[in-house]
Amino acid sequence: MLLTLLFAGCFSFTTPQHVLRHHERIERDLKISVDISQASSFTGNVGKVLADIESQLAPLPEAYRAKIGKIVVKDGFFGGFTLLAPFVGAYTDNDGTVYIRNANTTKLLQTLLMFPGNDTLIHEVTHSVQHAELRRWDESKTLSPQFSRYIVGWEYAYFGDVNGDGELDDLDVNYIAAHTDQFDLNGDGVVDHKDVELHAGNPYVSGNWLSARGLEVLLLMGMQGITARPAGYVCNYARTYAWEDAAETCRYAWSEGYVPGLYSKETGRAAAAGAWKKYLHLKKRDPLLARKVFLTVEYIAAHEQAERLSAAWLEAAGTGASVAAAAQ
């Protein structure tokens, strides 16, 4: 295994035909681009990586998958990742390309260190979609309606239950929009993350690792498996950057069955009921995290075909009404 890591990328054997056929089917059926030309059978298991890609991305809406950049399966990560090469299981480049490490030992380490659900790809795919949304902003100075709603809802959630109805939902967003004078704390004419920081403090460390708070988060990240989850976040790692928080929340929503369980008509009745029951419990236990989960699911579901959305989801997303019946 050690030699496998040391010589990752230096050997190349012919990829089995059944793996090539699986690769072709994934690209055809999921309409995504997957490059396996930099992966060999020596350093890992390409077929297993392809199975992971299919299992994690197939349930997502086609229009959402269309925003994912190319996925590249590589034998090893070097360059800027040289020191971390044995530990990095996947990463997303600045152009939105997702790179997945084709080495079983590395995938095991990555799973133990950061992604206990073996769902690294979902985390990185979220970054890829974020890059696609931000490219639109760079090119046209406009956000997609889905992404704009997602961003505003995420930022406003930190103000809490501002209308006092006991729920953290769209009605709070509407209240803030109708009373901007109360929430525009820095007086710049808009309510955004700057006002959130004035109201609740910066929810993220933002890379200032030498600060007392940064060192605290680094320590807690190193003890991820045995430390308590911070309220409002999936894990301590999510407290580093807003984009990492979003990616971790998406990974959590997928691993817990909220995606696609809360919105898809194709989810079995028992699985959907279980997802709604867990979500309602999460709302009582951690309203902020539940709100982030809902916004994440809502953003993904907005890419789904209308006829494939469940009645429970349409009720919840359309009216904000109680969906307790869905959990029965």
C-alpha positions in Angstrom: 0.0 0.0 0.0 2.8 2.4 0.8 4.5 1.7 -2.5 1.1 2.3 -4.2 1.0 5.9 -2.7 4.7 6.6 -3.4 4.4 5.6 -7.1 0.9 6.9 -7.7 0.6 7.9 -11.3 3.8 6.2 -12.4 2.2 3.0 -13.7 -0.6 2.4 -16.1 -2.4 -0.7 -17.1 -5.2 -1.3 -19.6 -8.6 -0.5 -18.0 -10.9 -3.6 -18.2 -13.6 -3.5 -20.9 -16.4 -3.8 -18.4 -15.1 -0.6 -16.6 -14.9 1.2 -19.9 -18.5 0.2 -20.7 -19.6 1.4 -17.2 -17.8 4.7 -17.8 -19.6 5.2 -21.2 -23.0 4.4 -19.6 -22.5 6.9 -16.8 -21.5 9.7 -19.2 -24.5 8.8 -21.4 -27.1 8.3 -18.8 -26.1 11.0 -16.3 -25.0 13.5 -19.0 -21.8 14.3 -17.2 -18.2 14.3 -18.3 -15.9 11.9 -16.5 -12.2 11.6 -17.4 -10.6 8.3 -16.4 -7.6 8.6 -18.7 -5.4 9.6 -15.7 -6.4 6.6 -13.6 -5.0 3.1 -13.8 -5.9 -0.3 -12.3 -2.6 -0.4 -10.4 -3.1 2.4 -7.9 -6.8 2.0 -7.1 -10.1 0.7 -8.3 -11.5 2.7 -11.1 -14.7 0.6 -11.2 -15.3 1.4 -7.5 -14.8 5.2 -8.2 -17.3 5.0 -11.1 -19.8 3.2 -8.9 -19.4 6.0 -6.2 -20.0 8.6 -8.9 -23.1 6.9 -10.2 -24.6 6.2 -6.7 -24.1 9.8 -5.5 -25.0 11.7 -8.7 -27.8 9.7 -10.2 -30.5 10.8 -7.7 -29.7 14.5 -8.4 -31.8 16.4 -11.1 -30.4 16.4 -14.6 -30.4 20.3 -14.7 -28.4 20.3 -11.4 -25.9 17.8 -12.8 -25.5 20.0 -15.9 -23.9 22.7 -13.7 -21.1 20.2 -12.6 -17.8 20.7 -14.3 -15.8 17.8 -15.6 -15.0 15.0 -13.1 -11.4 13.7 -13.4 -10.3 10.5 -11.7 -6.5 10.6 -11.1 -4.0 8.2 -9.6 -2.3 10.8 -7.5 -2.4 14.5 -6.4 0.8 16.4 -6.4 1.8 19.9 -7.3 0.1 22.2 -4.7 -1.1 19.1 -2.8 2.3 17.4 -2.5 2.5 17.5 1.3 -1.1 16.4 1.7 -1.0 13.9 -1.2 -1.6 10.9 1.1 -4.6 12.5 2.7 -6.4 14.4 -0.1 -9.2 12.2 -1.5 -10.8 14.9 -3.7 -10.7 18.5 -4.5 -12.3 21.1 -6.9 -10.2 23.3 -9.1 -10.9 27.0 -9.7 -12.5 26.2 -13.1 -15.0 23.9 -11.3 -13.3 20.6 -12.3 -13.7 17.9 -9.6 -10.7 15.7 -9.1 -11.1 12.3 -7.4 -8.2 10.4 -6.0 -8.0 6.8 -7.4 -6.2 5.2 -4.4 -8.1 3.0 -1.9 -5.7 3.8 1.0 -6.2 7.6 0.4 -10.0 7.2 0.2 -9.9 5.3 3.4 -7.9 8.0 5.1 -10.1 10.7 3.7 -13.2 8.9 5.0 -11.7 8.5 8.5 -10.5 12.1 8.7 -13.4 14.1 7.3 -16.2 12.2 5.5 -17.5 9.3 7.6 -20.3 8.7 5.1 -18.0 8.1 2.2 -19.7 10.9 0.4 -16.7 13.1 -0.5 -17.9 13.6 -4.1 -21.2 15.3 -3.0 -19.1 17.8 -1.1 -16.9 18.6 -4.1 -19.7 18.6 -6.6 -21.3 21.4 -4.5 -18.2 23.4 -5.0 -18.3 22.7 -8.8 -21.9 24.0 -9.0 -21.0 27.0 -6.9 -18.3 27.8 -9.5 -20.8 27.6 -12.3 -23.1 30.0 -10.5 -20.3 32.4 -9.8 -19.2 32.3 -13.4 -22.6 33.5 -14.4 -22.2 36.4 -12.0 -18.7 37.2 -13.4 -20.1 37.1 -17.0 -23.5 38.8 -16.6 -23.5 40.3 -13.0 -26.7 38.4 -12.4 -27.5 35.4 -10.2 -29.8 32.6 -11.2 -33.2 32.9 -9.4 -32.6 29.6 -7.5 -29.1 30.7 -6.3 -30.2 34.2 -5.4 -33.0 32.8 -3.2 -30.6 30.3 -1.7 -28.0 33.0 -0.8 -30.5 35.4 0.7 -32.2 32.7 2.7 -28.8 31.5 4.0 -27.7 35.0 5.1 -31.0 36.0 6.6 -31.2 32.8 8.7 -28.6 34.1 11.0 -31.0 36.9 12.1 -33.2 34.1 13.6 -37.0 34.0 14.0 -37.5 37.8 13.4 -41.3 37.6 13.0 -41.7 35.7 16.3 -43.9 32.9 15.0 -41.6 30.1 16.3 -40.4 29.1 12.9 -37.2 29.9 10.9 -38.5 30.1 7.3 -39.4 32.2 4.3 -41.7 34.4 6.4 -38.7 35.7 8.2 -37.1 36.5 4.9 -40.2 38.4 3.8 -40.2 40.2 7.2 -36.6 41.3 6.7 -37.3 42.4 3.1 -40.2 44.5 4.3 -38.3 46.1 7.2 -34.8 46.6 5.8 -34.4 49.8 7.9 -34.3 47.5 11.0 -31.7 45.1 9.6 -29.4 47.3 7.4 -27.1 47.7 10.4 -24.2 49.3 8.5 -26.5 51.7 6.6 -25.2 50.8 3.1 -28.8 50.3 1.7 -28.7 46.5 1.6 -29.1 43.7 4.1 -26.3 41.2 3.5 -23.5 39.2 5.2 -22.0 42.4 6.5 -25.1 43.1 8.6 -25.2 39.5 9.7 -21.7 39.9 11.1 -22.7 43.1 13.0 -25.8 41.2 14.4 -24.4 37.8 15.2 -20.6 38.0 14.7 -18.7 36.4 11.8 -20.0 32.8 11.7 -16.8 31.7 9.9 -13.1 31.8 10.8 -12.3 33.0 7.2 -8.8 31.6 7.2 -7.5 33.6 10.2 -6.0 30.5 11.7 -3.6 32.3 14.0 -6.5 33.9 15.9 -7.7 32.3 19.1 -10.9 31.3 17.4 -9.0 29.9 14.4 -6.8 27.8 16.5 -9.8 26.5 18.4 -11.5 25.4 15.2 -8.4 23.8 14.0 -8.1 21.8 17.2 -11.8 20.8 17.0 -11.4 19.8 13.4 -8.6 17.5 14.4 -10.9 15.9 17.0 -13.9 15.8 14.6 -14.9 12.3 15.4 -15.1 12.8 19.2 -16.2 16.4 19.6 -19.8 17.6 19.7 -21.3 19.1 16.6 -21.6 22.9 16.9 -25.2 24.2 16.8 -26.1 25.4 13.4 -23.4 23.5 11.6 -22.9 19.9 10.3 -19.3 19.8 11.8 -16.5 22.0 13.0 -15.0 22.0 9.5 -18.1 23.8 8.2 -17.2 26.8 10.4 -14.1 27.6 8.3 -15.7 29.2 5.2 -19.3 29.9 4.0 -18.6 27.7 0.9 -17.4 24.9 3.0 -20.5 25.2 5.2 -22.7 25.0 2.1 -20.8 21.9 0.8 -20.9 20.1 4.1 -24.6 20.9 4.5 -25.2 19.4 1.0 -23.2 16.3 1.9 -25.1 16.0 5.1 -28.5 16.4 3.4 -27.6 13.7 0.9 -26.2 11.3 3.5 -29.2 11.7 5.8 -31.6 11.1 2.9 -33.1 14.6 2.7 -31.8 14.6 -0.9 -33.8 13.4 -2.7 -36.1 12.1 0.1 -37.8 15.4 0.9 -38.7 16.4 -2.7 -38.7 13.5 -5.1 -41.9 11.7 -6.0 -39.8 8.7 -6.9 -38.6 8.2 -3.3 -40.4 5.3 -1.7 -43.2 6.2 0.8 -41.4 4.8 3.8 -38.1 6.5 2.9 -39.8 9.8 2.3 -41.7 9.6 5.6 -38.5 8.8 7.4 -36.8 11.8 5.8 -39.6 14.2 6.8 -39.7 12.8 10.3 -35.9 13.3 10.7 -36.2 16.8 9.3 -39.0 17.8 11.7 -37.0 16.5 14.6 -34.0 18.5 13.3 -36.1 21.7 13.2 -36.9 21.3 16.9 -33.3 20.4 17.9 -31.3 22.8 15.7 -33.5 25.4 13.8 -30.5 27.0 12.1 -29.1 23.8 10.7 -32.6 22.7 9.7 -33.0 26.0 7.8 -29.7 25.5 5.9 -30.8 21.9 5.1 -34.1 23.1 3.7 -32.5 25.8 1.6 -30.0 23.3 0.2 -32.8 20.8 -0.7 -34.9 23.7 -2.1 -32.0 24.8 -4.3 -31.5 21.3 -5.7 -35.2 20.6 -6.1 -35.6 23.8 -8.1 -33.7 22.0 -10.9 -36.0 19.0 -10.9 -38.9 18.5 -13.3 -42.2 19.6 -11.8 -43.9 16.3 -12.4 -41.2 14.5 -10.3 -41.8 16.6 -7.2 -43.8 15.2 -4.3 -47.0 16.7 -3.0 -45.4 17.1 0.4 -42.6 19.1 -1.0 -44.8 21.3 -3.1 -46.8 22.1 0.0 -43.7 22.9 2.1 -41.8 24.9 -0.5 -44.9 26.6 -2.0 -46.7 27.7 1.1 -44.4 27.2 4.1 -47.3 25.2 5.7 -46.8 22.4 8.2 -45.8 19.1 6.6 -46.1 17.0 9.6 -48.5 14.7 7.7 -45.7 13.7 5.4 -43.9 12.1 8.3 -46.7 9.8 9.1 
